[in-house]
């Protein structure tokens, strides 16, 4: 099990940075040491601001600290909301030494990182993720983006933070639905790179659902270690990093179909991972027993294993063809060879894909 406070390194040469994981880490980490200038803009949302904004400001008393509080929800992750961050930066006379701090979940982190990548052609930023999903996935690796009505995360940049501060205490205030959605991304790491971790999750899921601090710290650390290793090998997703998108092509189609207003990201990914596993089985790679284990674990975490009832196979195909992994008109998907090993491939039967989609949509 992880100790009270641990550190994971994302090794990217001169863009390397630490991930700090621990209880009360906002208060205990030396956040100011990762801020080179005198000005800071904290980006947060209306849910998180009342909980943690003043605590964070208290660690930055020697800085000029401004803040912008955004509306909460994936439907606000767009260019209009992004401009609110730029309005605050320009209106507050922030310069190239300003550091942006993302205090919130994946939506806040993605938009803050993209704003940092763009403002005056790039300013530093720090991630302080407050949801499980952001702690184990979106805050690490430098993917930043906003959504478009026709596709999720279609406008963005690779831009690494100075540091990631993971305060596991913030998970105590996370609503159950958000917490369960984050577990989908934790389970993903077991599926794609770590079968031993997957088995640990099966054995310890009840502790995680009870939000046992030691079990949570261990799961967060193992997830970050897996992601850091993959990002260090393939920063801009030219190869192996794409396996981190297991279930995401299906999941993004769900989110886009719903205009980002019904299912949240982890729920869509959970259903997407099952469809990817189903296709892996029908393609002759993944054993049926591993598919059953995957569905069982997701169900124990109160996550969906079939898509929304109003989606049809044709909706998936139409929206999946807009995915960023489509190259030269060829759809590529992340599939499983077996538990703990994934691959990105276009070598699958379209007939098999249609069978999986029809079966999934009929079962909804």
C-alpha positions, 0 to 999 in steps of 0.5 A: 500500500502507498504511504501517506505521501508519494511522488511519481515522476513523468520523465520527459527530459526538460519537460519532466515534472512530479506528481505528488499524491497524498492526504492534505496535499494542497496544504502540505505541498510546496506549490509556490516552488513551482511558480516562477513569477509573481502572478497566478490565475486559479481556474476553478468551477462553482462546485469546487470554489467554495470547498478549496479555493480559499485553502489554495489561496492561503498557500500563495500569500506572496503572489498576486492571485486572481481567480475565475470561477466557471460553470460546472459540467462537460457542456461548458467545455467549449471555446466560449467558456475558454474565452472567460479565462482569456478575459481574466488573463488579459483584463488582469494584465497577466504576463508570460510569467503568470502561472495558471492553476487548474483546481477542479476535475477534468473539464477544468484541467483540460481548459486551463491547460489549453488556455496556458498553451495558448496565452501569449504562446504559452505560460506555465500551469499546475494541475490540482485535480479534485476528482478521481477521474482527473487524478488518475487520468486527465491531469497527467500527460499534457493533453488539453482540449475543448469540445466542439458540437461535432466532436469531443476534444477536437480542439486542443494541444499537448502541453505539460504542466509544471507539477500535478498535486493530488490531494486524495482528501478531495475525494471525500467530497466527491458525489458517488456518481462522479466517484464511480465514473472515476473508477472506470479510468482506474479499471482501464489501467488494469485492462490495458497494461496491468493484469495484476492490478486488475485482480487487485481491483477485483479483490479490493473494490469494496474498500474502494467503494467505501473510500478507504484512504489507503486503498484509494491512495494505492489505486491512484498511485498505481494508475499514475505510475502506469500513465506516466510510463506510457506518456514518457514513452510516447508523449504526443500519441504517435504509438503506444499512448493511444492504448490509454483510449480504450473504450474512448472512441465508443464513449466519445460517440455517446457523449457527443450524441448526448451533447455532453449533457446526460452521461458523464465521461467515465460512464460513457467510457465504461460502456465503451470499454465493454464494447471494445472488449466484446469486439476483442472477443468476437475478433478471436483475441480476448477470452470470453471469461475476461469479458465477463470479469470486465463487465462484473467489475464495472457493474460492481462500481455501478457503471453502465455496461451497455450504451444509452437506450436511444442510441443505434448502431448507425449513430455510433458509426457516424460519430466514431468516424469523426474520432481523432484516431481515424487516419486517411478515413480508416477507423482505428480502435483500441482492442484487448489481446488479453487482460493487461495487454491492449493494442491500437489496430484497424485490423478488425472486421466492420461486420464484427463491429456492426454486430457488437454495436447492434447487440449493445444497442439492442441490449440497452 
